[in-house]
Amino acid sequence: MAKEYSRTRRIADQMQKDLSMIIQQEIKDPRVGIVTLSEVKVSKDLGYADIYFTCMSLNDDADARVTSEKVLNGAAGFLRTLLAGAIKLRVMPQLRFHYDPLLGSANHMDKLIKAAVSPHTKAAEDGENENP
C-alpha cells in the first residue's frame, strides 16, 4: 500500500521552499532574471533532483531561457552546498535544472481561448443591446 505523502515528496517540497529562497538571495547573475520554481522531483534513491523553473526575464525569448538554464546548472554545485546546510540529509541529491514551458503554454492557450470566444461574446453583446 503506497503512502499518501511519501518521504521523497516531503523532501522535494522542502527543497523547493529552501532553493527558492537561496536562489533569490544568493544568485546575483543578471542573466538569470526572476526565477520561479514550479516543481521539484526527487528520485527514490535521492541521487538526483530535477528542478523545473520558469524565468521572468526582461527579454523573454528562447536564448534567455537557455542562458538561465545554463547559469543555474553551472551554479548547481554551489546551490547544492547551501541546500545541504539547510536540509539535513545523509545524501544530498545532485541538482538538475530544467526550464518548464508550462507557463508559456498556458499563456498561449489563454490567448487562443480569448480569440475564439471574443467573436461569440461580441455577437452576444450586440444581440443583447438590440433587444430592449
A tleap script that builds the chain and sets N, CA, C and O, in Angstrom:
source leaprc.protein.ff14SB
mol = sequence {
  NMET ALA LYS GLU TYR SER ARG THR ARG ARG
  ILE ALA ASP GLN MET GLN LYS ASP LEU SER
  MET ILE ILE GLN GLN GLU ILE LYS ASP PRO
  ARG VAL GLY ILE VAL THR LEU SER GLU VAL
  LYS VAL SER LYS ASP LEU GLY TYR ALA ASP
  ILE TYR PHE THR CYS MET SER LEU ASN ASP
  ASP ALA ASP ALA ARG VAL THR SER GLU LYS
  VAL LEU ASN GLY ALA ALA GLY PHE LEU ARG
  THR LEU LEU ALA GLY ALA ILE LYS LEU ARG
  VAL MET PRO GLN LEU ARG PHE HIE TYR ASP
  PRO LEU LEU GLY SER ALA ASN HIE MET ASP
  LYS LEU ILE LYS ALA ALA VAL SER PRO HIE
  THR LYS ALA ALA GLU ASP GLY GLU ASN GLU
  ASN CPRO
}
set mol.1.N position { 0.838 -1.174 0.000 }
set mol.1.CA position { 0.000 0.000 0.000 }
set mol.1.C position { 0.890 1.248 0.000 }
set mol.1.O position { 1.741 1.403 0.876 }
set mol.2.N position { 0.698 2.124 -0.969 }
set mol.2.CA position { 1.513 3.324 -1.111 }
set mol.2.C position { 1.095 4.375 -0.092 }
set mol.2.O position { -0.082 4.510 0.243 }
set mol.3.N position { 2.079 5.110 0.389 }
set mol.3.CA position { 1.793 6.173 1.347 }
set mol.3.C position { 1.194 7.361 0.613 }
set mol.3.O position { 1.491 7.602 -0.557 }
set mol.4.N position { 0.357 8.089 1.311 }
set mol.4.CA position { -0.267 9.267 0.726 }
set mol.4.C position { 0.761 10.357 0.422 }
set mol.4.O position { 0.705 11.005 -0.623 }
set mol.5.N position { 1.686 10.544 1.339 }
set mol.5.CA position { 2.645 11.625 1.213 }
set mol.5.C position { 4.021 11.060 1.534 }
set mol.5.O position { 4.432 11.031 2.694 }
set mol.6.N position { 4.716 10.620 0.523 }
set mol.6.CA position { 5.958 9.881 0.708 }
set mol.6.C position { 7.112 10.777 1.182 }
set mol.6.O position { 7.034 12.004 1.131 }
set mol.7.N position { 8.161 10.131 1.635 }
set mol.7.CA position { 9.332 10.847 2.129 }
set mol.7.C position { 9.974 11.670 1.010 }
set mol.7.O position { 10.373 12.814 1.227 }
set mol.8.N position { 10.072 11.087 -0.182 }
set mol.8.CA position { 10.679 11.829 -1.293 }
set mol.8.C position { 9.856 13.066 -1.646 }
set mol.8.O position { 10.417 14.093 -2.028 }
set mol.9.N position { 8.532 12.976 -1.522 }
set mol.9.CA position { 7.677 14.130 -1.804 }
set mol.9.C position { 7.909 15.231 -0.759 }
set mol.9.O position { 7.966 16.414 -1.096 }
set mol.10.N position { 8.040 14.834 0.497 }
set mol.10.CA position { 8.305 15.812 1.562 }
set mol.10.C position { 9.666 16.470 1.361 }
set mol.10.O position { 9.811 17.677 1.555 }
set mol.11.N position { 10.658 15.680 0.974 }
set mol.11.CA position { 11.991 16.227 0.703 }
set mol.11.C position { 11.926 17.191 -0.478 }
set mol.11.O position { 12.525 18.266 -0.437 }
set mol.12.N position { 11.211 16.815 -1.518 }
set mol.12.CA position { 11.074 17.675 -2.700 }
set mol.12.C position { 10.409 18.994 -2.342 }
set mol.12.O position { 10.840 20.051 -2.804 }
set mol.13.N position { 9.366 18.943 -1.526 }
set mol.13.CA position { 8.683 20.177 -1.125 }
set mol.13.C position { 9.608 21.086 -0.310 }
set mol.13.O position { 9.632 22.301 -0.504 }
set mol.14.N position { 10.361 20.480 0.596 }
set mol.14.CA position { 11.289 21.270 1.407 }
set mol.14.C position { 12.408 21.847 0.544 }
set mol.14.O position { 12.819 22.992 0.737 }
set mol.15.N position { 12.897 21.059 -0.403 }
set mol.15.CA position { 13.935 21.543 -1.312 }
set mol.15.C position { 13.421 22.717 -2.130 }
set mol.15.O position { 14.147 23.688 -2.340 }
set mol.16.N position { 12.175 22.641 -2.595 }
set mol.16.CA position { 11.598 23.712 -3.395 }
set mol.16.C position { 11.524 25.006 -2.580 }
set mol.16.O position { 11.870 26.076 -3.082 }
set mol.17.N position { 11.076 24.912 -1.332 }
set mol.17.CA position { 10.997 26.101 -0.473 }
set mol.17.C position { 12.377 26.695 -0.226 }
set mol.17.O position { 12.581 27.897 -0.399 }
set mol.18.N position { 13.323 25.852 0.178 }
set mol.18.CA position { 14.656 26.347 0.517 }
set mol.18.C position { 15.410 26.850 -0.714 }
set mol.18.O position { 16.082 27.880 -0.653 }
set mol.19.N position { 15.301 26.123 -1.834 }
set mol.19.CA position { 16.002 26.549 -3.052 }
set mol.19.C position { 15.480 27.880 -3.571 }
set mol.19.O position { 16.255 28.706 -4.053 }
set mol.20.N position { 14.181 28.092 -3.476 }
set mol.20.CA position { 13.639 29.367 -3.958 }
set mol.20.C position { 14.210 30.526 -3.157 }
set mol.20.O position { 14.509 31.580 -3.720 }
set mol.21.N position { 14.364 30.345 -1.857 }
set mol.21.CA position { 14.960 31.395 -1.031 }
set mol.21.C position { 16.447 31.560 -1.340 }
set mol.21.O position { 16.943 32.683 -1.435 }
set mol.22.N position { 17.154 30.447 -1.495 }
set mol.22.CA position { 18.590 30.504 -1.769 }
set mol.22.C position { 18.856 31.183 -3.113 }
set mol.22.O position { 19.742 32.030 -3.216 }
set mol.23.N position { 18.096 30.815 -4.134 }
set mol.23.CA position { 18.289 31.417 -5.459 }
set mol.23.C position { 18.005 32.913 -5.399 }
set mol.23.O position { 18.743 33.715 -5.971 }
set mol.24.N position { 16.953 33.276 -4.718 }
set mol.24.CA position { 16.581 34.689 -4.606 }
set mol.24.C position { 17.661 35.499 -3.903 }
set mol.24.O position { 17.940 36.632 -4.295 }
set mol.25.N position { 18.267 34.933 -2.875 }
set mol.25.CA position { 19.218 35.688 -2.066 }
set mol.25.C position { 20.662 35.566 -2.544 }
set mol.25.O position { 21.435 36.511 -2.391 }
set mol.26.N position { 21.042 34.429 -3.116 }
set mol.26.CA position { 22.451 34.162 -3.379 }
set mol.26.C position { 22.879 34.297 -4.843 }
set mol.26.O position { 24.035 34.622 -5.113 }
set mol.27.N position { 21.981 34.056 -5.782 }
set mol.27.CA position { 22.354 34.136 -7.204 }
set mol.27.C position { 22.248 35.592 -7.647 }
set mol.27.O position { 21.157 36.158 -7.705 }
set mol.28.N position { 23.376 36.176 -7.953 }
set mol.28.CA position { 23.434 37.597 -8.323 }
set mol.28.C position { 23.632 37.793 -9.829 }
set mol.28.O position { 23.799 38.924 -10.286 }
set mol.29.N position { 23.614 36.722 -10.590 }
set mol.29.CA position { 23.853 36.803 -12.033 }
set mol.29.C position { 22.643 37.438 -12.721 }
set mol.29.O position { 21.538 36.907 -12.607 }
set mol.30.N position { 22.814 38.550 -13.426 }
set mol.30.CA position { 21.673 39.207 -14.075 }
set mol.30.C position { 21.098 38.413 -15.254 }
set mol.30.O position { 19.991 38.703 -15.708 }
set mol.31.N position { 21.831 37.423 -15.749 }
set mol.31.CA position { 21.315 36.615 -16.865 }
set mol.31.C position { 20.180 35.704 -16.431 }
set mol.31.O position { 19.425 35.220 -17.274 }
set mol.32.N position { 20.046 35.462 -15.148 }
set mol.32.CA position { 19.022 34.550 -14.654 }
set mol.32.C position { 17.658 35.209 -14.615 }
set mol.32.O position { 16.671 34.582 -15.003 }
set mol.33.N position { 17.567 36.426 -14.169 }
set mol.33.CA position { 16.276 37.090 -14.040 }
set mol.33.C position { 15.559 36.614 -12.794 }
set mol.33.O position { 16.186 36.112 -11.861 }
set mol.34.N position { 14.258 36.771 -12.779 }
set mol.34.CA position { 13.446 36.334 -11.638 }
set mol.34.C position { 13.017 34.894 -11.889 }
set mol.34.O position { 12.320 34.606 -12.863 }
set mol.35.N position { 13.432 34.002 -11.015 }
set mol.35.CA position { 13.191 32.577 -11.191 }
set mol.35.C position { 12.081 32.127 -10.258 }
set mol.35.O position { 12.068 32.476 -9.077 }
set mol.36.N position { 11.152 31.351 -10.794 }
set mol.36.CA position { 10.103 30.722 -10.007 }
set mol.36.C position { 10.242 29.221 -10.169 }
set mol.36.O position { 10.234 28.714 -11.291 }
set mol.37.N position { 10.369 28.515 -9.075 }
set mol.37.CA position { 10.464 27.057 -9.127 }
set mol.37.C position { 9.053 26.492 -9.149 }
set mol.37.O position { 8.278 26.692 -8.213 }
set mol.38.N position { 8.726 25.785 -10.223 }
set mol.38.CA position { 7.380 25.249 -10.350 }
set mol.38.C position { 7.249 23.847 -9.781 }
set mol.38.O position { 6.182 23.478 -9.290 }
set mol.39.N position { 8.317 23.059 -9.840 }
set mol.39.CA position { 8.233 21.698 -9.310 }
set mol.39.C position { 9.626 21.140 -9.068 }
set mol.39.O position { 10.575 21.479 -9.775 }
set mol.40.N position { 9.737 20.290 -8.070 }
set mol.40.CA position { 10.961 19.564 -7.790 }
set mol.40.C position { 10.604 18.089 -7.713 }
set mol.40.O position { 9.707 17.696 -6.967 }
set mol.41.N position { 11.306 17.282 -8.481 }
set mol.41.CA position { 11.101 15.837 -8.461 }
set mol.41.C position { 12.398 15.188 -7.986 }
set mol.41.O position { 13.455 15.377 -8.589 }
set mol.42.N position { 12.308 14.428 -6.910 }
set mol.42.CA position { 13.466 13.758 -6.335 }
set mol.42.C position { 13.351 12.269 -6.640 }
set mol.42.O position { 12.290 11.668 -6.467 }
set mol.43.N position { 14.460 11.679 -7.098 }
set mol.43.CA position { 14.454 10.241 -7.371 }
set mol.43.C position { 14.336 9.472 -6.056 }
set mol.43.O position { 14.669 9.990 -4.991 }
set mol.44.N position { 13.865 8.251 -6.142 }
set mol.44.CA position { 13.628 7.443 -4.940 }
set mol.44.C position { 14.898 7.170 -4.147 }
set mol.44.O position { 14.852 7.060 -2.921 }
set mol.45.N position { 16.040 7.059 -4.838 }
set mol.45.CA position { 17.300 6.803 -4.136 }
set mol.45.C position { 18.007 8.100 -3.711 }
set mol.45.O position { 19.135 8.054 -3.219 }
set mol.46.N position { 17.352 9.250 -3.897 }
set mol.46.CA position { 17.887 10.574 -3.564 }
set mol.46.C position { 19.175 10.889 -4.318 }
set mol.46.O position { 20.006 11.662 -3.842 }
set mol.47.N position { 19.336 10.295 -5.479 }
set mol.47.CA position { 20.525 10.553 -6.278 }
set mol.47.C position { 20.428 11.847 -7.062 }
set mol.47.O position { 21.415 12.569 -7.204 }
set mol.48.N position { 19.252 12.137 -7.566 }
set mol.48.CA position { 19.050 13.320 -8.398 }
set mol.48.C position { 17.775 14.045 -8.004 }
set mol.48.O position { 16.814 13.440 -7.529 }
set mol.49.N position { 17.789 15.354 -8.212 }
set mol.49.CA position { 16.600 16.177 -8.049 }
set mol.49.C position { 16.449 16.990 -9.328 }
set mol.49.O position { 17.323 17.786 -9.673 }
set mol.50.N position { 15.356 16.790 -10.018 }
set mol.50.CA position { 15.056 17.559 -11.222 }
set mol.50.C position { 14.208 18.755 -10.805 }
set mol.50.O position { 13.124 18.600 -10.242 }
set mol.51.N position { 14.715 19.939 -11.088 }
set mol.51.CA position { 14.073 21.173 -10.667 }
set mol.51.C position { 13.567 21.885 -11.909 }
set mol.51.O position { 14.342 22.224 -12.804 }
set mol.52.N position { 12.270 22.108 -11.956 }
set mol.52.CA position { 11.642 22.769 -13.088 }
set mol.52.C position { 11.357 24.216 -12.699 }
set mol.52.O position { 10.778 24.483 -11.646 }
set mol.53.N position { 11.769 25.147 -13.560 }
set mol.53.CA position { 11.643 26.564 -13.241 }
set mol.53.C position { 11.084 27.328 -14.426 }
set mol.53.O position { 11.159 26.888 -15.574 }
set mol.54.N position { 10.526 28.476 -14.114 }
set mol.54.CA position { 10.153 29.455 -15.128 }
set mol.54.C position { 10.929 30.721 -14.805 }
set mol.54.O position { 11.297 30.961 -13.655 }
set mol.55.N position { 11.169 31.512 -15.810 }
set mol.55.CA position { 12.012 32.689 -15.637 }
set mol.55.C position { 11.302 33.910 -16.187 }
set mol.55.O position { 10.863 33.926 -17.337 }
set mol.56.N position { 11.197 34.915 -15.366 }
set mol.56.CA position { 10.601 36.186 -15.778 }
set mol.56.C position { 11.730 37.160 -16.069 }
set mol.56.O position { 12.045 38.016 -15.242 }
set mol.57.N position { 12.336 37.033 -17.231 }
set mol.57.CA position { 13.440 37.921 -17.582 }
set mol.57.C position { 12.917 39.084 -18.404 }
set mol.57.O position { 11.781 39.075 -18.877 }
set mol.58.N position { 13.773 40.084 -18.562 }
set mol.58.CA position { 13.365 41.262 -19.326 }
set mol.58.C position { 13.119 40.923 -20.789 }
set mol.58.O position { 12.161 41.412 -21.388 }
set mol.59.N position { 13.970 40.098 -21.362 }
set mol.59.CA position { 13.774 39.669 -22.742 }
set mol.59.C position { 13.375 38.193 -22.712 }
set mol.59.O position { 14.219 37.308 -22.574 }
set mol.60.N position { 12.077 37.951 -22.842 }
set mol.60.CA position { 11.536 36.609 -22.687 }
set mol.60.C position { 11.610 35.865 -24.022 }
set mol.60.O position { 10.605 35.715 -24.717 }
set mol.61.N position { 12.808 35.403 -24.367 }
set mol.61.CA position { 12.982 34.654 -25.595 }
set mol.61.C position { 13.700 33.345 -25.298 }
set mol.61.O position { 14.098 33.087 -24.162 }
set mol.62.N position { 13.861 32.526 -26.324 }
set mol.62.CA position { 14.461 31.197 -26.147 }
set mol.62.C position { 15.910 31.293 -25.692 }
set mol.62.O position { 16.363 30.469 -24.898 }
set mol.63.N position { 16.640 32.283 -26.182 }
set mol.63.CA position { 18.047 32.430 -25.785 }
set mol.63.C position { 18.173 32.740 -24.295 }
set mol.63.O position { 19.065 32.225 -23.622 }
set mol.64.N position { 17.281 33.579 -23.788 }
set mol.64.CA position { 17.315 33.923 -22.368 }
set mol.64.C position { 16.997 32.700 -21.515 }
set mol.64.O position { 17.590 32.514 -20.452 }
set mol.65.N position { 16.063 31.865 -21.976 }
set mol.65.CA position { 15.721 30.646 -21.233 }
set mol.65.C position { 16.901 29.686 -21.197 }
set mol.65.O position { 17.216 29.121 -20.150 }
set mol.66.N position { 17.551 29.501 -22.339 }
set mol.66.CA position { 18.706 28.598 -22.400 }
set mol.66.C position { 19.832 29.130 -21.530 }
set mol.66.O position { 20.495 28.365 -20.830 }
set mol.67.N position { 20.050 30.438 -21.571 }
set mol.67.CA position { 21.092 31.046 -20.748 }
set mol.67.C position { 20.786 30.864 -19.259 }
set mol.67.O position { 21.675 30.527 -18.478 }
set mol.68.N position { 19.534 31.088 -18.869 }
set mol.68.CA position { 19.156 30.906 -17.469 }
set mol.68.C position { 19.371 29.466 -17.025 }
set mol.68.O position { 19.848 29.211 -15.919 }
set mol.69.N position { 19.019 28.532 -17.892 }
set mol.69.CA position { 19.194 27.114 -17.557 }
set mol.69.C position { 20.671 26.775 -17.404 }
set mol.69.O position { 21.046 26.038 -16.492 }
set mol.70.N position { 21.517 27.310 -18.293 }
set mol.70.CA position { 22.957 27.057 -18.199 }
set mol.70.C position { 23.553 27.655 -16.935 }
set mol.70.O position { 24.386 27.030 -16.277 }
set mol.71.N position { 23.123 28.871 -16.596 }
set mol.71.CA position { 23.643 29.519 -15.393 }
set mol.71.C position { 23.234 28.742 -14.144 }
set mol.71.O position { 24.053 28.522 -13.252 }
set mol.72.N position { 21.978 28.330 -14.080 }
set mol.72.CA position { 21.507 27.585 -12.905 }
set mol.72.C position { 22.191 26.223 -12.813 }
set mol.72.O position { 22.564 25.798 -11.720 }
set mol.73.N position { 22.359 25.537 -13.935 }
set mol.73.CA position { 23.061 24.245 -13.898 }
set mol.73.C position { 24.540 24.435 -13.559 }
set mol.73.O position { 25.145 23.562 -12.936 }
set mol.74.N position { 25.126 25.559 -13.960 }
set mol.74.CA position { 26.501 25.859 -13.597 }
set mol.74.C position { 26.655 26.154 -12.107 }
set mol.74.O position { 27.695 25.868 -11.513 }
set mol.75.N position { 25.624 26.722 -11.516 }
set mol.75.CA position { 25.648 27.042 -10.084 }
set mol.75.C position { 25.071 25.909 -9.241 }
set mol.75.O position { 24.898 26.072 -8.033 }
set mol.76.N position { 24.773 24.776 -9.846 }
set mol.76.CA position { 24.127 23.667 -9.126 }
set mol.76.C position { 24.970 23.176 -7.955 }
set mol.76.O position { 24.422 22.865 -6.897 }
set mol.77.N position { 26.269 23.100 -8.115 }
set mol.77.CA position { 27.134 22.659 -7.025 }
set mol.77.C position { 27.098 23.622 -5.850 }
set mol.77.O position { 27.015 23.197 -4.697 }
set mol.78.N position { 27.159 24.904 -6.135 }
set mol.78.CA position { 27.078 25.939 -5.107 }
set mol.78.C position { 25.727 25.880 -4.395 }
set mol.78.O position { 25.658 25.936 -3.167 }
set mol.79.N position { 24.659 25.767 -5.180 }
set mol.79.CA position { 23.314 25.688 -4.605 }
set mol.79.C position { 23.142 24.419 -3.773 }
set mol.79.O position { 22.487 24.435 -2.731 }
set mol.80.N position { 23.728 23.336 -4.234 }
set mol.80.CA position { 23.644 22.063 -3.506 }
set mol.80.C position { 24.343 22.175 -2.155 }
set mol.80.O position { 23.854 21.643 -1.159 }
set mol.81.N position { 25.478 22.859 -2.114 }
set mol.81.CA position { 26.208 23.056 -0.868 }
set mol.81.C position { 25.385 23.873 0.126 }
set mol.81.O position { 25.291 23.518 1.301 }
set mol.82.N position { 24.787 24.974 -0.352 }
set mol.82.CA position { 23.954 25.794 0.523 }
set mol.82.C position { 22.713 25.042 0.981 }
set mol.82.O position { 22.276 25.180 2.123 }
set mol.83.N position { 22.157 24.255 0.087 }
set mol.83.CA position { 20.965 23.469 0.414 }
set mol.83.C position { 21.281 22.390 1.447 }
set mol.83.O position { 20.460 22.086 2.312 }
set mol.84.N position { 22.470 21.821 1.347 }
set mol.84.CA position { 22.881 20.796 2.317 }
set mol.84.C position { 22.981 21.386 3.722 }
set mol.84.O position { 22.757 20.683 4.708 }
set mol.85.N position { 23.312 22.659 3.816 }
set mol.85.CA position { 23.337 23.305 5.122 }
set mol.85.C position { 21.946 23.554 5.674 }
set mol.85.O position { 21.758 23.603 6.890 }
set mol.86.N position { 20.970 23.711 4.790 }
set mol.86.CA position { 19.605 23.994 5.228 }
set mol.86.C position { 18.811 22.725 5.524 }
set mol.86.O position { 17.982 22.704 6.434 }
set mol.87.N position { 19.064 21.671 4.758 }
set mol.87.CA position { 18.334 20.407 4.924 }
set mol.87.C position { 19.330 19.347 5.373 }
set mol.87.O position { 20.343 19.121 4.711 }
set mol.88.N position { 19.052 18.720 6.460 }
set mol.88.CA position { 19.944 17.696 6.987 }
set mol.88.C position { 19.552 16.334 6.409 }
set mol.88.O position { 18.625 15.682 6.891 }
set mol.89.N position { 20.263 15.927 5.387 }
set mol.89.CA position { 20.068 14.619 4.766 }
set mol.89.C position { 21.407 13.903 4.723 }
set mol.89.O position { 22.464 14.534 4.679 }
set mol.90.N position { 21.350 12.608 4.736 }
set mol.90.CA position { 22.580 11.831 4.634 }
set mol.90.C position { 23.200 12.009 3.252 }
set mol.90.O position { 24.417 12.139 3.115 }
set mol.91.N position { 22.344 12.012 2.230 }
set mol.91.CA position { 22.783 12.192 0.852 }
set mol.91.C position { 21.993 13.353 0.259 }
set mol.91.O position { 20.762 13.325 0.241 }
set mol.92.N position { 22.693 14.364 -0.223 }
set mol.92.CA position { 22.030 15.481 -0.887 }
set mol.92.C position { 22.017 15.191 -2.385 }
set mol.92.O position { 23.071 14.956 -2.976 }
set mol.93.N position { 20.841 15.205 -3.001 }
set mol.93.CA position { 20.747 14.879 -4.426 }
set mol.93.C position { 21.508 15.862 -5.319 }
set mol.93.O position { 21.662 17.035 -4.977 }
set mol.94.N position { 21.979 15.371 -6.462 }
set mol.94.CA position { 22.543 16.236 -7.496 }
set mol.94.C position { 21.401 17.062 -8.065 }
set mol.94.O position { 20.312 16.532 -8.283 }
set mol.95.N position { 21.623 18.334 -8.309 }
set mol.95.CA position { 20.576 19.225 -8.803 }
set mol.95.C position { 20.674 19.346 -10.322 }
set mol.95.O position { 21.744 19.610 -10.870 }
set mol.96.N position { 19.545 19.151 -10.985 }
set mol.96.CA position { 19.460 19.336 -12.437 }
set mol.96.C position { 18.302 20.284 -12.721 }
set mol.96.O position { 17.155 20.001 -12.375 }
set mol.97.N position { 18.609 21.392 -13.345 }
set mol.97.CA position { 17.596 22.404 -13.633 }
set mol.97.C position { 17.078 22.241 -15.049 }
set mol.97.O position { 17.842 22.001 -15.984 }
set mol.98.N position { 15.750 22.376 -15.194 }
set mol.98.CA position { 15.088 22.275 -16.493 }
set mol.98.C position { 14.090 23.426 -16.603 }
set mol.98.O position { 13.366 23.731 -15.655 }
set mol.99.N position { 14.065 24.059 -17.781 }
set mol.99.CA position { 13.069 25.106 -18.000 }
set mol.99.C position { 11.703 24.457 -18.161 }
set mol.99.O position { 11.555 23.476 -18.890 }
set mol.100.N position { 10.714 25.002 -17.484 }
set mol.100.CA position { 9.344 24.470 -17.536 }
set mol.100.C position { 8.525 25.319 -18.506 }
set mol.100.O position { 8.209 26.469 -18.202 }
set mol.101.N position { 8.180 24.768 -19.664 }
set mol.101.CA position { 7.446 25.553 -20.660 }
set mol.101.C position { 5.952 25.660 -20.363 }
set mol.101.O position { 5.209 26.214 -21.173 }
set mol.102.N position { 5.503 25.151 -19.239 }
set mol.102.CA position { 4.084 25.120 -18.913 }
set mol.102.C position { 3.474 26.516 -18.854 }
set mol.102.O position { 2.367 26.722 -19.351 }
set mol.103.N position { 4.175 27.475 -18.257 }
set mol.103.CA position { 3.641 28.825 -18.148 }
set mol.103.C position { 3.449 29.458 -19.521 }
set mol.103.O position { 2.420 30.081 -19.779 }
set mol.104.N position { 4.429 29.303 -20.398 }
set mol.104.CA position { 4.307 29.837 -21.758 }
set mol.104.C position { 3.181 29.171 -22.524 }
set mol.104.O position { 2.458 29.830 -23.271 }
set mol.105.N position { 3.030 27.866 -22.340 }
set mol.105.CA position { 1.937 27.142 -22.994 }
set mol.105.C position { 0.589 27.599 -22.459 }
set mol.105.O position { -0.372 27.731 -23.218 }
set mol.106.N position { 0.514 27.839 -21.168 }
set mol.106.CA position { -0.739 28.300 -20.567 }
set mol.106.C position { -1.109 29.683 -21.100 }
set mol.106.O position { -2.275 29.932 -21.406 }
set mol.107.N position { -0.142 30.576 -21.214 }
set mol.107.CA position { -0.414 31.909 -21.766 }
set mol.107.C position { -0.873 31.821 -23.217 }
set mol.107.O position { -1.790 32.529 -23.632 }
set mol.108.N position { -0.223 30.940 -23.988 }
set mol.108.CA position { -0.602 30.762 -25.390 }
set mol.108.C position { -2.027 30.219 -25.506 }
set mol.108.O position { -2.809 30.690 -26.331 }
set mol.109.N position { -2.359 29.230 -24.681 }
set mol.109.CA position { -3.714 28.664 -24.704 }
set mol.109.C position { -4.743 29.705 -24.277 }
set mol.109.O position { -5.839 29.754 -24.835 }
set mol.110.N position { -4.404 30.534 -23.296 }
set mol.110.CA position { -5.313 31.577 -22.843 }
set mol.110.C position { -5.610 32.563 -23.971 }
set mol.110.O position { -6.755 32.976 -24.154 }
set mol.111.N position { -4.571 32.940 -24.729 }
set mol.111.CA position { -4.773 33.848 -25.864 }
set mol.111.C position { -5.654 33.210 -26.931 }
set mol.111.O position { -6.520 33.872 -27.502 }
set mol.112.N position { -5.433 31.913 -27.203 }
set mol.112.CA position { -6.251 31.221 -28.199 }
set mol.112.C position { -7.709 31.139 -27.770 }
set mol.112.O position { -8.610 31.328 -28.588 }
set mol.113.N position { -7.943 30.862 -26.502 }
set mol.113.CA position { -9.317 30.773 -25.994 }
set mol.113.C position { -9.994 32.128 -26.066 }
set mol.113.O position { -11.150 32.227 -26.476 }
set mol.114.N position { -9.277 33.177 -25.669 }
set mol.114.CA position { -9.856 34.522 -25.741 }
set mol.114.C position { -10.167 34.920 -27.177 }
set mol.114.O position { -11.185 35.559 -27.443 }
set mol.115.N position { -9.287 34.541 -28.103 }
set mol.115.CA position { -9.530 34.864 -29.513 }
set mol.115.C position { -10.731 34.097 -30.058 }
set mol.115.O position { -11.485 34.626 -30.874 }
set mol.116.N position { -10.914 32.857 -29.613 }
set mol.116.CA position { -12.034 32.054 -30.088 }
set mol.116.C position { -13.355 32.506 -29.473 }
set mol.116.O position { -14.398 32.442 -30.124 }
set mol.117.N position { -13.314 32.955 -28.239 }
set mol.117.CA position { -14.531 33.347 -27.529 }
set mol.117.C position { -14.951 34.768 -27.852 }
set mol.117.O position { -16.144 35.071 -27.830 }
set mol.118.N position { -14.000 35.655 -28.154 }
set mol.118.CA position { -14.325 37.069 -28.338 }
set mol.118.C position { -15.336 37.339 -29.457 }
set mol.118.O position { -16.201 38.191 -29.259 }
set mol.119.N position { -15.289 36.668 -30.628 }
set mol.119.CA position { -16.335 36.948 -31.627 }
set mol.119.C position { -17.719 36.534 -31.134 }
set mol.119.O position { -18.704 37.212 -31.423 }
set mol.120.N position { -17.805 35.435 -30.397 }
set mol.120.CA position { -19.088 34.978 -29.874 }
set mol.120.C position { -19.588 35.906 -28.773 }
set mol.120.O position { -20.786 36.173 -28.682 }
set mol.121.N position { -18.696 36.386 -27.955 }
set mol.121.CA position { -19.072 37.299 -26.875 }
set mol.121.C position { -19.537 38.624 -27.452 }
set mol.121.O position { -20.513 39.207 -26.981 }
set mol.122.N position { -18.832 39.097 -28.477 }
set mol.122.CA position { -19.204 40.369 -29.098 }
set mol.122.C position { -20.566 40.255 -29.775 }
set mol.122.O position { -21.384 41.173 -29.696 }
set mol.123.N position { -20.809 39.115 -30.446 }
set mol.123.CA position { -22.102 38.903 -31.097 }
set mol.123.C position { -23.216 38.808 -30.063 }
set mol.123.O position { -24.312 39.318 -30.294 }
set mol.124.N position { -22.960 38.171 -28.939 }
set mol.124.CA position { -23.970 38.050 -27.887 }
set mol.124.C position { -24.258 39.410 -27.271 }
set mol.124.O position { -25.409 39.721 -26.965 }
set mol.125.N position { -23.219 40.229 -27.085 }
set mol.125.CA position { -23.411 41.575 -26.535 }
set mol.125.C position { -24.207 42.434 -27.496 }
set mol.125.O position { -25.069 43.201 -27.067 }
set mol.126.N position { -23.933 42.320 -28.804 }
set mol.126.CA position { -24.676 43.076 -29.797 }
set mol.126.C position { -26.134 42.647 -29.799 }
set mol.126.O position { -27.027 43.485 -29.927 }
set mol.127.N position { -26.386 41.336 -29.656 }
set mol.127.CA position { -27.753 40.824 -29.612 }
set mol.127.C position { -28.494 41.303 -28.387 }
set mol.127.O position { -29.695 41.557 -28.473 }
set mol.128.N position { -27.836 41.439 -27.253 }
set mol.128.CA position { -28.462 41.918 -26.029 }
set mol.128.C position { -28.777 43.410 -26.146 }
set mol.128.O position { -29.790 43.873 -25.623 }
set mol.129.N position { -27.924 44.152 -26.820 }
set mol.129.CA position { -28.134 45.593 -26.969 }
set mol.129.C position { -29.304 45.900 -27.889 }
set mol.129.O position { -29.963 46.927 -27.725 }
set mol.130.N position { -29.574 45.022 -28.859 }
set mol.130.CA position { -30.672 45.248 -29.805 }
set mol.130.C position { -32.020 44.992 -29.187 }
set mol.130.O position { -32.993 45.652 -29.554 }
set mol.131.N position { -32.118 44.047 -28.250 }
set mol.131.CA position { -33.396 43.721 -27.616 }
set mol.131.C position { -33.634 44.629 -26.416 }
set mol.131.O position { -32.898 44.556 -25.431 }
set mol.132.N position { -34.687 45.510 -26.488 }
set mol.132.CA position { -34.960 46.418 -25.353 }
set mol.132.C position { -35.676 45.727 -24.236 }
set mol.132.O position { -35.976 46.348 -23.217 }
savepdb mol mol.pdb
quit
